[in-house]
Amino acid sequence: MAIARFPSIVLDCPDPAAIATFYGALLGWDVKLSDDWADVRADYGQCLSFQKVDDYTAPDWPGQDLPQQMHLDVMVEDLDSAEAAVLELGATKHEHQPGTTFRVFLDPAGHPFCLCVD
């Protein structure tokens, strides 16, 4: 028997409210904000959390001087429509695109994430 149901993934960022709002809109999950912390939670329990870090420095992917350390893969049905949606939410498309079944973007805090064909 499992002790817990879902792990929460926590990302450092300069502005938890801004990043939580971005991912809440992207995933259609509920957003809960506090001073230096924000949660984005699915109806079934999965959670992304964001903690404020003073002097935050975004990763420099694909370089390794400031490595990404982790990234999120977001499954989508259509890459083109999902790309348009995340760009409107405030993401930027990374210039380095190493594959054809996924696309790499940066969230508003500079974390890399991929849209992947489901």
C-alpha positions in Angstrom: 0.0 0.0 0.0 1.3 3.4 -0.9 1.9 6.0 1.8 1.1 8.9 -0.5 -0.9 9.4 -3.7 0.9 12.2 -5.7 4.2 13.9 -5.3 4.2 17.7 -5.6 6.9 19.1 -7.9 8.3 22.4 -6.6 10.0 24.8 -8.8 12.1 27.9 -7.8 11.1 31.1 -9.4 11.1 34.9 -8.9 7.3 35.4 -8.8 5.2 32.4 -7.7 1.9 34.1 -8.5 2.9 34.8 -12.1 4.2 31.3 -12.8 1.3 29.6 -11.0 -1.1 31.6 -13.1 0.7 30.6 -16.3 0.7 26.9 -15.4 -2.9 27.0 -14.0 -4.1 28.4 -17.4 -2.0 26.0 -19.4 -3.2 22.9 -17.5 -6.7 24.1 -16.5 -5.9 23.5 -12.8 -6.8 25.5 -9.7 -4.4 28.1 -8.4 -3.8 28.9 -4.8 -1.5 31.8 -3.9 0.3 32.9 -0.7 3.1 35.4 -0.1 6.1 33.4 -1.3 4.5 30.2 -2.5 1.8 29.1 -5.0 0.2 25.8 -5.8 -1.5 24.6 -9.0 -3.6 21.6 -8.3 -5.6 19.2 -10.5 -9.0 17.9 -9.5 -7.4 14.4 -9.0 -4.7 15.7 -6.7 -1.5 16.2 -8.8 0.2 19.4 -7.7 2.9 21.8 -9.0 4.2 24.2 -6.5 6.3 27.4 -6.9 8.5 28.9 -4.3 10.0 32.4 -4.4 13.7 32.6 -4.5 15.5 35.9 -4.2 18.1 36.5 -6.8 16.6 33.7 -9.0 18.6 32.9 -12.1 16.8 31.1 -14.9 18.4 28.0 -16.4 20.3 28.4 -19.7 19.2 25.4 -21.7 20.7 23.6 -23.6 23.9 24.9 -22.1 25.1 23.5 -18.8 26.6 26.7 -17.1 23.2 27.1 -15.5 21.6 23.6 -16.0 17.9 23.1 -16.2 18.0 20.5 -13.4 14.5 19.4 -14.4 11.8 20.2 -16.9 8.1 19.4 -17.4 6.7 17.4 -20.4 3.1 18.5 -21.1 1.2 16.1 -23.3 -1.0 17.6 -26.0 -3.0 16.3 -29.0 -2.0 19.0 -31.5 1.4 20.8 -31.3 0.4 23.7 -33.5 -2.7 24.7 -31.5 -0.9 24.0 -28.2 2.0 26.2 -29.3 -0.3 29.1 -30.1 -1.9 28.7 -26.7 1.3 28.7 -24.6 2.7 31.6 -26.5 -0.5 33.6 -25.7 -0.1 32.7 -22.0 3.4 34.2 -22.0 5.8 31.3 -22.9 8.6 31.8 -25.4 9.6 29.2 -28.0 13.2 28.2 -27.5 15.4 28.6 -30.6 16.9 25.1 -30.1 14.3 22.5 -31.2 16.0 19.0 -31.0 13.1 16.9 -32.1 10.0 16.7 -34.2 7.4 15.1 -31.9 7.9 17.7 -29.2 8.6 21.5 -28.9 10.7 23.2 -26.3 9.4 26.4 -24.6 10.4 28.6 -21.7 7.9 29.6 -19.1 7.8 33.2 -17.9 10.5 32.5 -15.3 12.7 30.8 -17.9 12.1 27.1 -16.9 12.3 24.9 -20.0 9.2 22.7 -20.7 8.1 20.6 -23.6 4.9 20.2 -25.4 4.8 16.5 -26.5 2.4 14.7 -28.8 0.2 12.4 -26.7 
